[in-house]
Amino acid sequence: MNLFDVYPLYEVKPSSAKDVYVYDNQGTKYLDLYGGHAVISIGHSHPHYIKQIKDQLDQIAFYSNAIQNPLQKRLADAIGEHSSLDNYELFLCNSGAEAIENALKLASFHTQKRRIVAFKNSFHGRTSAAVAATDNAKITAPLNEQQAVTFLPFNDLIALEVELAKGDVCAVIFEAIQGVGGLDEPNEKFVYGMEKLCEKYHSSLVADEVQSGFGRSGTFFAFQKFKINPDIITMAKGMGNGFPIGGILVNPKINATHGLLGTTFGGNHLACRASLAVLDIIKKDNLQEKTKSLEKYFKNKASSIKKIKKIKGRGLMLGLEFDFEVSSLRKKLIYDYKIFTGGSSNKNLIRILPPLTIQEKHFEYFFKSLEKEMEKNYN
Ligand SMILES: Cc1ncc(COP(=O)(O)O)c(C=O)c1O
């Protein structure tokens, strides 16, 4: 049987991985500056992570959410400790898009409204409401167009108030650092204004931290650069270091009732144990804090490369915008220099989303390779 052909694939077949390196079936070593799309947080095949999952597998891998699972409470406590949001409540699911669906549905239950406000260049996933709130007509099917969504630019509080004043908006959903869209961020005045307007018009503020959360940006969640209290926070990718898990954090002002949300697989024993192991290592190895000096080092190195027009992002969620389209450069980086990087909807931008265990010496190799390639083919 053939695979349904939805991805253009690079000619690399990874067969093992360790920390910041991925190895193909010939034993060739690749530096992973993509983290499998911001998923690998504590490094590939971390021994503590492997042991925790293996131990759990020997005990119990899964049982229904109709029965108590104390690991979920342990995970809620650990996320509360790391994020300092211990008054929020946790609902677990399996992926980023699923976290978004649950967040938007909950916002709609809570406000009894149905329209969504999202932002230009947003990406929130590929399922029903998530893809409708994604600013990319190419991946939105006619079915998804039934969803009422209005896209606004960042930093326009007047336009936001005009929409909210209509009284039918259940959720304003934003990425504090846009991922797929290319690392743009709303400014401080807009973020605080957005929170106030949501409160004034009884719309829920949803912070999409699926890509930026779990320490990647230097704060536990990227929105925590500001002192705001979103109604709902979505998370996934780095949460499981590759084990599928997602979740939402719910502000205590939103009440839970039985049956409001539900899932078969969400919050299963293995997934909780994987995420607990991730949080153990983030804390033990001080990974969130370390992103700050790595960001500095990276930005300093990048600033000496002439072809780079803009350096974007925070922590280890970074972007390099060149004065040309980067798809062939990214191919060269993979095939000639053995470095994985990410693209974005901005065709001139390379995204850097490495495991949080990356070190300066790895960035040094990246910039040396980049300089070499610039001299060879981009002069
Ligand atoms: C900000 C953001 N939200 C949601 C999603 C969807 O996550 P998933 O691919 O796990 O469904 C993504 C995926 O890239 C994302 O970057």
The ligand as an ORCA input file, in Angstrom:
! r2SCAN-3c Opt
* xyz 0 1
  C       1.177     27.387     17.353
  C       0.638     26.039     16.935
  N      -0.604     25.681     17.299
  C      -1.117     24.483     16.966
  C      -0.393     23.572     16.210
  C      -0.986     22.237     15.853
  O      -0.336     21.214     16.526
  P      -0.402     19.700     16.027
  O       0.402     19.627     14.771
  O       0.179     18.907     17.170
  O      -1.831     19.365     15.793
  C       0.893     23.914     15.792
  C       1.696     22.991     14.961
  O       2.661     23.326     14.344
  C       1.426     25.184     16.159
  O       2.655     25.558     15.776
*
